Amino acid sequence: MPKAVTLIRSNSLSSVAEYAYAATAPSNARLIFLAGSCPLNDDGSTAGIGDYAAQAAKCLENMRIALAEAGADIHDVISTRVLVASTRQSDLVAAWEVVRDTFGAHDVPSTLMGVTVLGYDDQLVEIEAIASVID
């Protein structure tokens, strides 16, 4: 199956960012909008309580399941938004490093944000994503 996502890099912008600055999908692609992926276990309990990296990993594990059920995989993601319940940059970085390492060379445009609170008890991380596939 051909890939629908084209990552766009810029020589005119800082190379410090660990992601592409933009991404496109052709007009014949099907977009998949994922709900925020949460660090929830099958029983609804929160995984990795107190651990930003563990929660990011669980979010990505759950994201992979949702993507598969929509006919996509992690390489079909076109952008992400990583929400971290903290005012400390080091906590945001701990979550981001898991996301960055999971996506590897498929370094999609991303936004990393500190927020005051997330929806589930003990939740520290949530990851939103949009994917694009050609059927």
TIMI-2910 file (N, C-alpha, C, CB; in pm, 1 decimal, decimal comma, always signed):
<rs>
+----------+----------+----------+----------+----------+----------+----------+----------+----------+----------+----------+----------+------+
!      n_x !      n_y !      n_z !     ca_x !     ca_y !     ca_z !      c_x !      c_y !      c_z !     cb_x !     cb_y !     cb_z ! resn !
+----------+----------+----------+----------+----------+----------+----------+----------+----------+----------+----------+----------+------+
!    +84,5 !   -116,7 !     +0,0 !     +0,0 !     +0,0 !     +0,0 !    +89,4 !   +123,5 !     +0,0 !    -96,4 !     -0,5 !   +121,6 !  Met !
!    +66,1 !   +219,5 !    -91,5 !   +148,9 !   +340,2 !    -93,8 !   +125,3 !   +425,0 !    +30,8 !   +119,8 !   +422,7 !   -220,0 !  Pro !
!   +229,1 !   +492,8 !    +74,0 !   +218,9 !   +580,5 !   +190,8 !   +159,8 !   +714,0 !   +148,7 !   +357,4 !   +600,9 !   +257,7 !  Lys !
!    +75,0 !   +769,1 !   +233,6 !     +7,9 !   +894,6 !   +201,9 !    +75,2 !  +1014,9 !   +264,7 !   -134,9 !   +888,6 !   +246,1 !  Ala !
!   +164,3 !   +995,2 !   +358,4 !   +222,1 !  +1106,2 !   +432,8 !   +356,4 !  +1148,1 !   +372,9 !   +239,2 !  +1068,2 !   +580,1 !  Val !
!   +368,6 !  +1276,4 !   +343,6 !   +495,5 !  +1333,6 !   +301,3 !   +537,6 !  +1435,3 !   +406,0 !   +484,8 !  +1399,0 !   +159,4 !  Thr !
!   +651,8 !  +1413,0 !   +468,5 !   +703,5 !  +1506,0 !   +568,2 !   +782,2 !  +1616,1 !   +498,4 !   +792,1 !  +1432,6 !   +672,1 !  Leu !
!   +764,2 !  +1737,8 !   +545,5 !   +828,8 !  +1853,5 !   +484,6 !   +924,8 !  +1915,7 !   +585,5 !   +723,4 !  +1957,6 !   +436,8 !  Ile !
!  +1049,9 !  +1928,5 !   +544,4 !  +1152,6 !  +1988,4 !   +628,8 !  +1190,7 !  +2124,2 !   +568,0 !  +1278,2 !  +1894,0 !   +641,7 !  Arg !
!  +1243,7 !  +2211,9 !   +648,6 !  +1277,5 !  +2345,8 !   +600,7 !  +1421,7 !  +2379,4 !   +634,2 !  +1183,2 !  +2450,5 !   +661,3 !  Ser !
!  +1495,4 !  +2424,6 !   +534,3 !  +1630,0 !  +2474,5 !   +558,0 !  +1627,9 !  +2618,4 !   +607,0 !  +1713,3 !  +2463,7 !   +431,4 !  Asn !
!  +1509,9 !  +2680,2 !   +604,9 !  +1496,6 !  +2819,3 !   +648,1 !  +1458,2 !  +2831,5 !   +795,0 !  +1393,8 !  +2889,9 !   +563,0 !  Ser !
!  +1427,4 !  +2718,6 !   +859,4 !  +1388,4 !  +2718,2 !  +1000,5 !  +1491,8 !  +2642,2 !  +1081,6 !  +1248,2 !  +2655,5 !  +1019,3 !  Leu !
!  +1489,7 !  +2658,6 !  +1210,4 !  +1586,5 !  +2595,7 !  +1300,0 !  +1589,0 !  +2444,1 !  +1284,4 !  +1555,3 !  +2631,9 !  +1444,1 !  Ser !
!  +1707,8 !  +2388,4 !  +1288,1 !  +1723,2 !  +2243,1 !  +1282,5 !  +1718,2 !  +2180,9 !  +1422,4 !  +1855,1 !  +2206,6 !  +1213,5 !  Ser !
!  +1695,8 !  +2261,3 !  +1524,8 !  +1689,7 !  +2212,6 !  +1662,8 !  +1565,7 !  +2127,2 !  +1686,2 !  +1691,2 !  +2330,1 !  +1760,7 !  Val !
!  +1455,1 !  +2161,2 !  +1620,9 !  +1330,9 !  +2084,8 !  +1638,2 !  +1351,2 !  +1939,7 !  +1596,7 !  +1216,3 !  +2147,9 !  +1556,4 !  Ala !
!  +1297,4 !  +1849,3 !  +1676,9 !  +1314,9 !  +1706,0 !  +1651,1 !  +1195,8 !  +1649,0 !  +1574,9 !  +1334,3 !  +1629,8 !  +1783,0 !  Glu !
!  +1148,6 !  +1723,7 !  +1477,4 !  +1034,7 !  +1681,3 !  +1397,2 !  +1030,4 !  +1763,7 !  +1269,1 !   +902,2 !  +1695,6 !  +1476,7 !  Tyr !
!   +956,7 !  +1712,2 !  +1170,7 !   +934,1 !  +1786,6 !  +1047,5 !   +844,6 !  +1906,5 !  +1080,1 !   +869,4 !  +1695,5 !   +937,0 !  Ala !
!   +857,9 !  +2011,5 !  +1003,3 !   +777,8 !  +2131,3 !  +1028,3 !   +638,5 !  +2124,8 !   +967,1 !   +849,5 !  +2251,7 !   +975,4 !  Tyr !
!   +618,9 !  +2037,0 !   +871,3 !   +488,2 !  +2025,0 !   +806,9 !   +476,5 !  +1885,0 !   +746,2 !   +468,6 !  +2135,6 !   +697,4 !  Ala !
!   +355,2 !  +1849,5 !   +710,2 !   +330,6 !  +1722,2 !   +643,1 !   +210,2 !  +1740,3 !   +551,6 !   +306,7 !  +1606,2 !   +746,4 !  Ala !
!   +208,1 !  +1663,5 !   +443,7 !    +95,5 !  +1669,2 !   +350,9 !    +43,8 !  +1529,4 !   +323,9 !   +135,9 !  +1737,9 !   +219,3 !  Thr !
!    -78,5 !  +1526,5 !   +273,2 !   -140,7 !  +1402,6 !   +226,3 !   -207,9 !  +1434,7 !    +93,3 !   -244,4 !  +1344,8 !   +331,8 !  Ala !
!   -204,3 !  +1342,7 !     -1,3 !   -266,7 !  +1369,7 !   -131,4 !   -419,4 !  +1374,6 !   -118,8 !   -225,4 !  +1262,0 !   -234,3 !  Pro !
!   -483,1 !  +1429,9 !   -220,0 !   -628,6 !  +1447,7 !   -215,4 !   -704,4 !  +1316,0 !   -210,4 !   -674,4 !  +1526,9 !   -334,9 !  Ser !
!   -643,5 !  +1206,7 !   -252,9 !   -713,8 !  +1078,2 !   -251,0 !   -690,6 !  +1000,1 !   -121,3 !   -670,1 !   +994,1 !   -369,3 !  Asn !
!   -629,6 !  +1064,2 !    -22,5 !   -602,4 !   +996,3 !   +104,8 !   -724,1 !  +1004,9 !   +196,5 !   -478,6 !  +1058,0 !   +174,4 !  Ala !
!   -736,7 !   +903,6 !   +280,1 !   -839,7 !   +901,0 !   +384,6 !   -773,5 !   +946,4 !   +513,7 !   -904,4 !   +757,1 !   +400,4 !  Arg !
!   -830,8 !  +1048,7 !   +575,8 !   -776,7 !  +1097,8 !   +702,0 !   -840,3 !  +1022,9 !   +818,2 !   -800,0 !  +1249,6 !   +716,2 !  Leu !
!   -760,6 !   +996,4 !   +919,8 !   -806,1 !   +928,5 !  +1040,5 !   -776,8 !  +1020,9 !  +1157,1 !   -736,6 !   +788,5 !  +1058,8 !  Ile !
!   -880,3 !  +1064,1 !  +1227,1 !   -865,9 !  +1152,4 !  +1341,1 !   -881,8 !  +1068,8 !  +1467,6 !   -969,7 !  +1268,9 !  +1336,4 !  Phe !
!   -774,5 !  +1055,7 !  +1541,7 !   -778,0 !   +974,7 !  +1662,5 !   -815,0 !  +1060,6 !  +1782,7 !   -642,7 !   +905,9 !  +1685,4 !  Leu !
!   -894,4 !  +1003,5 !  +1871,8 !   -918,1 !  +1068,2 !  +2000,7 !   -786,0 !  +1071,8 !  +2074,5 !  -1028,1 !   +993,6 !  +2084,4 !  Ala !
!   -774,6 !  +1156,4 !  +2172,5 !   -653,9 !  +1159,1 !  +2252,8 !   -627,9 !  +1021,9 !  +2312,0 !   -664,6 !  +1264,2 !  +2363,4 !  Gly !
!   -509,8 !   +970,4 !  +2288,1 !   -471,8 !   +839,5 !  +2340,6 !   -429,4 !   +857,4 !  +2485,4 !   -357,2 !   +774,5 !  +2255,9 !  Ser !
!   -491,6 !   +781,6 !  +2573,8 !   -468,8 !   +795,9 !  +2717,1 !   -392,2 !   +675,0 !  +2770,9 !   -602,7 !   +812,4 !  +2791,8 !  Cys !
!   -327,4 !   +689,3 !  +2886,2 !   -251,0 !   +579,6 !  +2944,3 !   -338,1 !   +486,3 !  +3027,2 !   -139,0 !   +634,1 !  +3029,7 !  Pro !
!   -442,2 !   +432,2 !  +2962,3 !   -536,7 !   +346,4 !  +3033,7 !   -510,5 !   +199,9 !  +3004,4 !   -680,2 !   +382,2 !  +2996,5 !  Leu !
!   -515,7 !   +120,1 !  +3108,7 !   -509,5 !    -25,7 !  +3095,6 !   -645,0 !    -76,7 !  +3048,7 !   -468,6 !    -93,0 !  +3230,5 !  Asn !
!   -651,0 !   -204,5 !  +3010,8 !   -775,4 !   -264,7 !  +2963,9 !   -888,7 !   -251,6 !  +3065,4 !   -752,9 !   -410,5 !  +2931,6 !  Asp !
!   -856,2 !   -254,7 !  +3194,1 !   -959,0 !   -247,2 !  +3298,2 !  -1000,0 !   -103,9 !  +3331,4 !   -909,8 !   -315,6 !  +3423,5 !  Asp !
!   -942,9 !     -4,9 !  +3260,5 !   -976,8 !   +134,6 !  +3282,5 !   -889,8 !   +204,8 !  +3384,7 !  -1117,2 !   +144,5 !  +3324,4 !  Gly !
!   -802,3 !   +131,5 !  +3449,2 !   -712,2 !   +195,3 !  +3545,1 !   -601,7 !   +269,9 !  +3470,6 !   -651,4 !    +90,3 !  +3641,8 !  Ser !
!   -541,3 !   +365,4 !  +3537,3 !   -434,1 !   +444,3 !  +3478,3 !   -301,2 !   +372,4 !  +3494,4 !   -427,8 !   +583,6 !  +3542,2 !  Thr !
!   -229,8 !   +357,7 !  +3385,7 !    -97,7 !   +292,8 !  +3387,6 !     +8,3 !   +393,4 !  +3429,1 !    -63,2 !   +232,3 !  +3248,7 !  Ala !
!   +117,9 !   +345,2 !  +3482,5 !   +235,4 !   +426,8 !  +3508,1 !   +212,2 !   +547,1 !  +3597,0 !   +290,2 !   +472,5 !  +3381,1 !  Gly !
!   +136,2 !   +531,0 !  +3702,2 !   +105,0 !   +644,3 !  +3790,1 !   +234,3 !   +712,0 !  +3836,8 !    +21,3 !   +597,3 !  +3912,3 !  Ile !
!   +241,1 !   +843,7 !  +3815,5 !   +355,3 !   +922,5 !  +3856,9 !   +474,2 !   +920,4 !  +3761,7 !   +399,1 !   +876,3 !  +3987,9 !  Gly !
!   +463,6 !   +847,8 !  +3651,8 !   +576,8 !   +827,9 !  +3560,8 !   +540,2 !   +878,6 !  +3420,7 !   +617,7 !   +677,5 !  +3555,7 !  Asp !
!   +593,6 !   +994,1 !  +3384,0 !   +561,3 !  +1056,5 !  +3254,5 !   +600,7 !   +968,3 !  +3136,0 !   +631,2 !  +1191,6 !  +3242,7 !  Tyr !
!   +718,5 !   +909,9 !  +3141,6 !   +765,0 !   +826,5 !  +3030,8 !   +679,5 !   +701,2 !  +3017,4 !   +912,0 !   +788,0 !  +3050,6 !  Ala !
!   +647,5 !   +636,5 !  +3128,7 !   +564,8 !   +515,3 !  +3123,9 !   +426,1 !   +547,3 !  +3069,5 !   +553,4 !   +451,4 !  +3264,0 !  Ala !
!   +371,3 !   +661,1 !  +3107,6 !   +239,3 !   +697,4 !  +3056,0 !   +245,2 !   +729,5 !  +2907,1 !   +182,9 !   +816,9 !  +3133,2 !  Gln !
!   +350,3 !   +795,9 !  +2862,5 !   +364,0 !   +822,7 !  +2719,0 !   +372,7 !   +691,6 !  +2642,0 !   +488,8 !   +909,8 !  +2691,0 !  Ala !
!   +447,7 !   +595,2 !  +2693,6 !   +460,4 !   +464,9 !  +2627,6 !   +325,0 !   +395,3 !  +2619,3 !   +561,2 !   +375,9 !  +2702,5 !  Ala !
!   +246,4 !   +401,4 !  +2725,8 !   +114,0 !   +337,2 !  +2725,2 !    +21,0 !   +408,5 !  +2627,1 !    +52,3 !   +337,5 !  +2867,6 !  Lys !
!    +29,1 !   +541,6 !  +2621,8 !    -50,9 !   +616,1 !  +2523,8 !    -18,2 !   +570,1 !  +2382,0 !    -26,2 !   +768,0 !  +2537,5 !  Cys !
!   +109,5 !   +554,6 !  +2353,1 !   +150,9 !   +512,5 !  +2219,1 !   +110,1 !   +368,8 !  +2190,9 !   +301,7 !   +527,6 !  +2202,9 !  Leu !
!   +116,1 !   +284,1 !  +2289,9 !    +68,0 !   +145,5 !  +2273,2 !    -80,3 !   +146,8 !  +2237,6 !    +92,2 !    +61,6 !  +2403,1 !  Glu !
!   -158,3 !   +225,4 !  +2309,7 !   -301,7 !   +234,0 !  +2281,2 !   -327,2 !   +299,5 !  +2145,9 !   -373,4 !   +312,3 !  +2391,5 !  Asn !
!   -244,3 !   +397,0 !  +2108,9 !   -257,9 !   +461,0 !  +1978,7 !   -235,5 !   +360,5 !  +1866,3 !   -159,6 !   +577,4 !  +1965,8 !  Met !
!   -136,6 !   +275,4 !  +1880,4 !   -109,4 !   +174,0 !  +1777,3 !   -230,5 !    +82,4 !  +1757,1 !    +14,7 !    +89,8 !  +1815,7 !  Arg !
!   -299,0 !    +48,9 !  +1864,3 !   -418,4 !    -36,6 !  +1855,4 !   -528,3 !    +37,6 !  +1779,9 !   -468,4 !    -78,3 !  +1997,6 !  Ile !
!   -552,5 !   +163,2 !  +1815,4 !   -656,1 !   +241,7 !  +1747,5 !   -622,8 !   +259,8 !  +1600,1 !   -672,8 !   +378,6 !  +1814,9 !  Ala !
!   -496,6 !   +286,0 !  +1570,3 !   -454,8 !   +299,3 !  +1430,9 !   -479,1 !   +171,0 !  +1353,6 !   -307,7 !   +337,7 !  +1422,9 !  Leu !
!   -441,7 !    +57,9 !  +1410,6 !   -459,5 !    -71,2 !  +1343,1 !   -606,8 !    -96,2 !  +1314,8 !   -401,6 !   -185,8 !  +1428,3 !  Ala !
!   -691,8 !    -62,7 !  +1409,1 !   -835,5 !    -84,4 !  +1389,0 !   -893,4 !     +7,5 !  +1282,2 !   -910,0 !    -63,9 !  +1519,6 !  Glu !
!   -822,6 !   +117,3 !  +1252,4 !   -865,1 !   +208,8 !  +1145,9 !   -793,2 !   +180,3 !  +1014,0 !   -840,2 !   +353,5 !  +1187,9 !  Ala !
!   -711,8 !    +73,1 !  +1012,2 !   -641,6 !    +36,4 !   +889,5 !   -512,8 !   +113,1 !   +867,6 !   -730,8 !    +57,1 !   +772,7 !  Gly !
!   -447,3 !   +153,9 !   +975,0 !   -324,8 !   +234,5 !   +964,1 !   -221,5 !   +184,4 !  +1064,2 !   -354,9 !   +385,4 !   +988,2 !  Ala !
!   -101,6 !   +242,4 !  +1056,1 !     +0,3 !   +215,6 !  +1157,0 !    +72,5 !   +346,6 !  +1190,0 !   +101,2 !   +106,7 !  +1107,6 !  Asp !
!   +169,8 !   +339,1 !  +1275,2 !   +237,9 !   +458,1 !  +1325,6 !   +302,7 !   +539,1 !  +1212,2 !   +343,9 !   +417,8 !  +1428,2 !  Ile !
!   +341,0 !   +473,5 !  +1104,3 !   +403,3 !   +543,0 !   +991,5 !   +302,0 !   +617,3 !   +904,3 !   +480,1 !   +444,1 !   +906,6 !  His !
!   +173,7 !   +600,7 !   +935,1 !    +68,6 !   +673,7 !   +864,7 !    +26,4 !   +800,0 !   +939,2 !    -51,9 !   +583,8 !   +843,8 !  Asp !
!    +81,3 !   +820,8 !  +1057,8 !    +47,6 !   +941,1 !  +1134,8 !   +105,3 !  +1062,7 !  +1063,2 !   +102,0 !   +931,9 !  +1281,5 !  Val !
!    +24,5 !  +1168,7 !  +1056,3 !    +65,6 !  +1290,4 !   +986,7 !    +98,2 !  +1403,3 !  +1084,4 !    -43,6 !  +1334,9 !   +890,5 !  Ile !
!    +44,0 !  +1397,3 !  +1207,0 !    +78,2 !  +1496,2 !  +1309,3 !    +34,6 !  +1446,9 !  +1446,4 !    +12,8 !  +1632,4 !  +1277,8 !  Ser !
!    +98,8 !  +1502,4 !  +1549,5 !    +61,1 !  +1469,0 !  +1687,0 !    +56,3 !  +1594,4 !  +1773,2 !   +159,6 !  +1367,2 !  +1747,1 !  Thr !
!    -16,8 !  +1581,6 !  +1882,1 !    -17,2 !  +1681,6 !  +1988,0 !     +0,2 !  +1605,0 !  +2117,8 !   -149,8 !  +1768,9 !  +1988,0 !  Arg !
!   +105,4 !  +1637,2 !  +2192,5 !   +138,4 !  +1567,6 !  +2316,2 !   +105,5 !  +1661,1 !  +2432,4 !   +289,5 !  +1523,6 !  +2319,0 !  Val !
!    +11,2 !  +1619,3 !  +2515,1 !    -32,0 !  +1698,1 !  +2629,7 !    +26,2 !  +1637,1 !  +2756,1 !   -186,9 !  +1705,1 !  +2637,8 !  Leu !
!    +90,6 !  +1720,0 !  +2837,3 !   +155,8 !  +1672,9 !  +2959,0 !   +109,3 !  +1759,7 !  +3074,9 !   +311,4 !  +1676,3 !  +2945,3 !  Val !
!    +52,8 !  +1696,1 !  +3176,8 !     +2,0 !  +1768,5 !  +3293,5 !   +118,3 !  +1803,0 !  +3385,7 !   -105,2 !  +1684,7 !  +3369,3 !  Ala !
!   +183,3 !  +1914,9 !  +3355,0 !   +295,6 !  +1960,0 !  +3436,0 !   +334,4 !  +2101,3 !  +3393,9 !   +416,1 !  +1863,4 !  +3422,6 !  Ser !
!   +395,5 !  +2173,0 !  +3486,9 !   +453,0 !  +2303,2 !  +3455,3 !   +604,8 !  +2294,0 !  +3444,3 !   +413,7 !  +2406,5 !  +3561,6 !  Thr !
!   +657,7 !  +2172,9 !  +3459,9 !   +802,9 !  +2152,8 !  +3453,6 !   +843,7 !  +2104,1 !  +3315,1 !   +848,9 !  +2051,9 !  +3561,2 !  Arg !
!   +934,7 !  +2177,4 !  +3252,8 !   +980,5 !  +2141,0 !  +3119,3 !  +1041,3 !  +2000,0 !  +3118,4 !  +1083,3 !  +2243,6 !  +3068,8 !  Gln !
!  +1108,3 !  +1960,4 !  +3223,5 !  +1170,4 !  +1827,6 !  +3227,5 !  +1066,1 !  +1715,8 !  +3218,5 !  +1252,4 !  +1811,8 !  +3355,9 !  Ser !
!   +946,9 !  +1738,4 !  +3272,0 !   +840,3 !  +1638,2 !  +3260,7 !   +790,8 !  +1629,2 !  +3116,9 !   +723,1 !  +1672,3 !  +3355,4 !  Asp !
!   +779,0 !  +1744,3 !  +3051,2 !   +739,1 !  +1744,9 !  +2910,2 !   +843,5 !  +1671,4 !  +2826,4 !   +720,6 !  +1890,2 !  +2858,8 !  Leu !
!   +969,6 !  +1696,4 !  +2854,5 !  +1078,0 !  +1631,9 !  +2780,5 !  +1076,3 !  +1481,0 !  +2803,1 !  +1214,2 !  +1690,4 !  +2822,1 !  Val !
!  +1048,6 !  +1436,2 !  +2924,6 !  +1044,1 !  +1291,9 !  +2953,7 !   +938,1 !  +1223,6 !  +2867,3 !  +1014,6 !  +1267,1 !  +3104,2 !  Ala !
!   +821,9 !  +1285,7 !  +2854,3 !   +717,3 !  +1229,7 !  +2768,5 !   +757,6 !  +1239,2 !  +2621,8 !   +583,3 !  +1302,3 !  +2791,8 !  Ala !
!   +811,5 !  +1355,0 !  +2581,9 !   +849,4 !  +1377,3 !  +2442,6 !   +953,3 !  +1276,2 !  +2395,5 !   +902,9 !  +1518,6 !  +2424,8 !  Trp !
!  +1051,7 !  +1245,9 !  +2478,3 !  +1156,9 !  +1153,0 !  +2436,6 !  +1100,0 !  +1016,4 !  +2400,0 !  +1260,8 !  +1137,8 !  +2547,3 !  Glu !
!   +996,6 !   +972,4 !  +2468,1 !   +932,0 !   +845,2 !  +2434,7 !   +862,6 !   +856,0 !  +2299,5 !   +830,5 !   +804,4 !  +2544,3 !  Val !
!   +792,8 !   +967,6 !  +2278,1 !   +724,9 !   +990,0 !  +2149,5 !   +827,6 !   +995,5 !  +2037,5 !   +641,3 !  +1120,9 !  +2152,5 !  Val !
!   +930,4 !  +1076,2 !  +2055,5 !  +1035,4 !  +1090,5 !  +1953,9 !  +1098,0 !   +955,7 !  +1919,3 !  +1143,9 !  +1187,4 !  +2002,6 !  Arg !
!  +1132,7 !   +878,9 !  +2020,5 !  +1197,1 !   +749,8 !  +1996,2 !  +1102,5 !   +651,1 !  +1928,7 !  +1248,2 !   +691,2 !  +2127,0 !  Asp !
!   +974,6 !   +656,7 !  +1961,5 !   +876,9 !   +566,2 !  +1900,4 !   +859,3 !   +597,4 !  +1751,8 !   +741,4 !   +576,2 !  +1973,1 !  Thr !
!   +852,1 !   +724,7 !  +1718,0 !   +831,7 !   +763,3 !  +1578,4 !   +960,7 !   +754,5 !  +1497,5 !   +775,8 !   +904,5 !  +1570,7 !  Phe !
!  +1074,6 !   +765,5 !  +1560,5 !  +1202,4 !   +750,4 !  +1491,7 !  +1215,5 !   +843,0 !  +1373,0 !  +1220,2 !   +608,6 !  +1446,7 !  Gly !
!  +1254,0 !   +787,5 !  +1258,6 !  +1274,7 !   +866,6 !  +1137,2 !  +1145,0 !   +926,2 !  +1082,3 !  +1339,8 !   +781,0 !  +1031,0 !  Ala !
!  +1031,5 !   +870,9 !  +1124,4 !   +901,1 !   +925,2 !  +1082,9 !   +863,8 !  +1035,5 !  +1182,5 !   +788,9 !   +811,7 !  +1077,4 !  His !
!   +942,5 !  +1141,4 !  +1182,6 !   +932,7 !  +1247,7 !  +1282,4 !   +830,1 !  +1353,4 !  +1241,2 !  +1069,7 !  +1312,9 !  +1303,9 !  Asp !
!   +704,1 !  +1317,8 !  +1259,3 !   +591,7 !  +1399,8 !  +1213,8 !   +585,7 !  +1533,4 !  +1287,8 !   +460,4 !  +1324,1 !  +1232,6 !  Val !
!   +523,0 !  +1634,0 !  +1225,8 !   +501,7 !  +1759,8 !  +1296,5 !   +429,1 !  +1733,4 !  +1428,2 !   +421,6 !  +1859,1 !  +1209,0 !  Pro !
!   +476,4 !  +1797,1 !  +1534,5 !   +420,5 !  +1772,5 !  +1667,1 !   +414,9 !  +1900,8 !  +1747,3 !   +502,3 !  +1667,4 !  +1741,7 !  Ser !
!   +320,8 !  +1903,0 !  +1839,6 !   +312,6 !  +2009,5 !  +1937,9 !   +321,5 !  +1945,1 !  +2075,0 !   +181,1 !  +2093,3 !  +1922,1 !  Thr !
!   +407,0 !  +1999,0 !  +2160,4 !   +425,1 !  +1951,2 !  +2296,8 !   +376,3 !  +2060,9 !  +2389,9 !   +574,7 !  +1913,4 !  +2325,9 !  Leu !
!   +277,9 !  +2027,6 !  +2474,7 !   +215,4 !  +2130,2 !  +2558,6 !   +206,5 !  +2085,4 !  +2703,0 !    +76,5 !  +2164,5 !  +2506,4 !  Met !
!   +233,7 !  +2177,6 !  +2793,0 !   +204,5 !  +2156,9 !  +2933,6 !    +62,7 !  +2204,3 !  +2961,1 !   +306,7 !  +2231,0 !  +3023,7 !  Gly !
!    -14,1 !  +2123,7 !  +3031,1 !   -152,2 !  +2158,3 !  +3065,0 !   -169,9 !  +2142,7 !  +3215,6 !   -254,6 !  +2068,6 !  +2986,7 !  Val !
!   -278,5 !  +2197,2 !  +3268,2 !   -298,3 !  +2191,3 !  +3412,9 !   -350,3 !  +2056,8 !  +3460,7 !   -393,3 !  +2298,9 !  +3455,5 !  Thr !
!   -437,9 !  +1995,0 !  +3383,7 !   -498,2 !  +1868,9 !  +3428,2 !   -550,8 !  +1793,0 !  +3306,6 !   -613,0 !  +1894,7 !  +3531,1 !  Val !
!   -554,4 !  +1661,5 !  +3317,2 !   -612,7 !  +1577,5 !  +3212,3 !   -730,2 !  +1500,2 !  +3271,6 !   -506,1 !  +1479,5 !  +3151,8 !  Leu !
!   -803,9 !  +1429,7 !  +3188,2 !   -935,2 !  +1379,6 !  +3224,8 !   -947,2 !  +1261,9 !  +3320,0 !  -1000,6 !  +1344,5 !  +3107,6 !  Gly !
!   -846,7 !  +1177,5 !  +3331,6 !   -858,7 !  +1058,3 !  +3416,3 !   -776,5 !  +1074,1 !  +3543,4 !   -813,7 !   +932,5 !  +3339,6 !  Tyr !
!   -816,5 !  +1002,4 !  +3646,6 !   -741,6 !  +1003,7 !  +3771,8 !   -596,4 !   +966,4 !  +3745,3 !   -804,7 !   +907,1 !  +3874,5 !  Asp !
!   -504,5 !  +1042,5 !  +3799,7 !   -360,6 !  +1016,7 !  +3792,0 !   -303,5 !  +1024,8 !  +3650,6 !   -331,3 !   +881,7 !  +3848,6 !  Asp !
!   -379,0 !  +1079,0 !  +3555,9 !   -330,9 !  +1090,3 !  +3418,3 !   -235,7 !  +1207,6 !  +3403,9 !   -448,1 !  +1105,4 !  +3321,3 !  Gln !
!   -119,3 !  +1180,5 !  +3344,1 !    -17,7 !  +1282,3 !  +3322,1 !     +6,3 !  +1313,0 !  +3174,8 !   +110,5 !  +1239,5 !  +3385,3 !  Leu !
!    -29,2 !  +1219,0 !  +3084,9 !     +2,8 !  +1233,3 !  +2942,3 !   -117,9 !  +1192,5 !  +2858,4 !   +127,3 !  +1147,5 !  +2904,1 !  Val !
!   -138,2 !  +1263,8 !  +2748,8 !   -236,6 !  +1227,3 !  +2647,0 !   -178,3 !  +1266,8 !  +2512,6 !   -376,1 !  +1296,9 !  +2672,1 !  Glu !
!   -199,4 !  +1184,2 !  +2410,6 !   -141,3 !  +1211,2 !  +2279,3 !   -250,2 !  +1204,1 !  +2173,0 !    -27,4 !  +1111,1 !  +2247,5 !  Ile !
!   -271,2 !  +1315,1 !  +2104,8 !   -364,8 !  +1320,0 !  +1993,0 !   -288,3 !  +1294,8 !  +1864,1 !   -439,2 !  +1456,6 !  +1987,7 !  Glu !
!   -356,5 !  +1239,8 !  +1764,1 !   -289,6 !  +1215,5 !  +1635,9 !   -390,3 !  +1220,7 !  +1522,0 !   -217,2 !  +1079,4 !  +1636,9 !  Ala !
!   -337,4 !  +1254,5 !  +1407,1 !   -409,9 !  +1245,0 !  +1280,1 !   -324,9 !  +1156,8 !  +1189,8 !   -436,8 !  +1388,3 !  +1214,8 !  Ile !
!   -389,3 !  +1065,1 !  +1119,5 !   -318,4 !   +976,4 !  +1027,2 !   -380,6 !   +992,0 !   +889,1 !   -324,3 !   +827,1 !  +1075,2 !  Ala !
!   -308,9 !   +943,0 !   +789,7 !   -354,4 !   +951,4 !   +651,3 !   -315,3 !   +823,2 !   +579,2 !   -294,6 !  +1076,1 !   +579,4 !  Ser !
!   -411,7 !   +761,8 !   +510,6 !   -384,9 !   +639,3 !   +435,5 !   -448,9 !   +647,5 !   +297,6 !   -437,1 !   +515,7 !   +511,8 !  Val !
!   -391,8 !   +573,2 !   +205,7 !   -452,8 !   +555,5 !    +74,5 !   -503,0 !   +412,5 !    +69,9 !   -351,5 !   +586,0 !    -43,3 !  Ile !
!   -632,4 !   +397,2 !    +51,8 !   -691,9 !   +262,0 !    +50,6 !   -674,6 !   +194,8 !    -83,6 !   -840,3 !   +268,2 !    +85,6 !  Asp !
+----------+----------+----------+----------+----------+----------+----------+----------+----------+----------+----------+----------+------+
</rs>
